[in-house]
Amino acid sequence: MIEASGLSKYYGPFVAVQHDISFKIPQGQIVAFLGPNGAGKTTLMRMLTGYLAPSAGGASIAGFDVRTSRIEASRRLGYLPENGPLYPDMTPLELLTFCGEARELGPALKSRIEEVVDICALHLVIEKPVGKLSRGLKQRVGLAQALLHDPDVLIMDEPTAGLDPNQIRQFRENIQGLGHTKTLLISTHILHEADAVADRVLLVNSGRLVFDGQVSELEEDGSIEEAFYRLTNHGAPLPPNEPAAGSIEGQQP
Ligand SMILES: Nc1ncnc2c1ncn2[C@@H]1O[C@H](COP(=O)(O)OP(=O)(O)OP(=O)(O)O)[C@@H](O)[C@H]1O
């Protein structure tokens, strides 16, 4: 459902994604995309969604090349970028109507909006400008927009960043409520998030894919924090005085 073939990305002379990253994510799988700050997760997600042209390689969604069959690919893809895009002056209703019209959902749009408003529990804020909503509610509007056309594939860039524990739990319930009917790729800084929702982990470090497997494999030789530290620090063990944190934020500059 999601395929990366030999992807790499240079920003001028700077190599953000290197070593021809390739992987396949089959239908129904939930995959957590992990890595320290600056590892290349957003760059990879942008290439997978067709928002950024790779320097080499390609990507496809549901068998459609994101560059040469862009419209077909985007019909099957819901993308929640790191910060939006949400128009602050629009209400959720206006935004969803605008997105649905742009996607030519036709007469089904009204009932589909009602469905995603239900899934994301937006009833109370449906007429309030997006710019005046809390961060958690904005994320739920973003999710509603990504789900609107009922895509087979969802790619979400740090959907729980900046949310409080209640909002994270709520968001996790939304994701789990989608069941395994959709293929999900979710980047996160919260290791236990991966543990809670994902069937598989892709871990990137300095633009390279350094682990591809199940969360249980990551935990074979200790905690997930220890495995993360080892894989992002050239095999070095987690120093004994290092606090075992649930969040990896700030591990690398
Ligand atoms: N437009 C750009 N021009 C130059 N360098 C860039 C650009 N976008 C990203 N980079 C660099 O590419 C590297 C990877 O960035 P990217 O945003 O993909 O990392 P990330 O894993 O998503 O990080 P974070 O977890 O902090 O969001 C970083 O060193 C970043 O500074």
The ligand as a Gaussian input file, in Angstrom:
#p B3LYP/6-31G(d) Opt

LIG

0 1
 N       14.193000      22.755000       3.182000
 C       15.299000      22.356000       3.776000
 N       16.508000      22.851000       3.436000
 C       17.645000      22.425000       4.032000
 N       17.702000      21.482000       4.991000
 C       16.529000      20.944000       5.374000
 C       15.279000      21.353000       4.803000
 N       14.288000      20.628000       5.402000
 C       14.894000      19.822000       6.292000
 N       16.220000      20.016000       6.277000
 C       17.216000      19.294000       7.084000
 O       17.082000      17.905000       6.790000
 C       17.276000      17.146000       7.980000
 C       16.073000      16.260000       8.204000
 O       14.974000      17.087000       8.540000
 P       13.524000      16.496000       8.828000
 O       12.629000      17.657000       9.106000
 O       13.162000      15.572000       7.735000
 O       13.808000      15.663000      10.168000
 P       12.787000      15.025000      11.206000
 O       13.258000      13.652000      11.480000
 O       11.383000      15.170000      10.714000
 O       13.010000      15.954000      12.478000
 P       12.024000      16.336000      13.694000
 O       11.822000      15.087000      14.463000
 O       12.819000      17.364000      14.454000
 O       10.760000      16.887000      13.103000
 C       17.509000      18.150000       9.122000
 O       18.912000      18.266000       9.331000
 C       16.940000      19.434000       8.569000
 O       17.599000      20.562000       9.096000

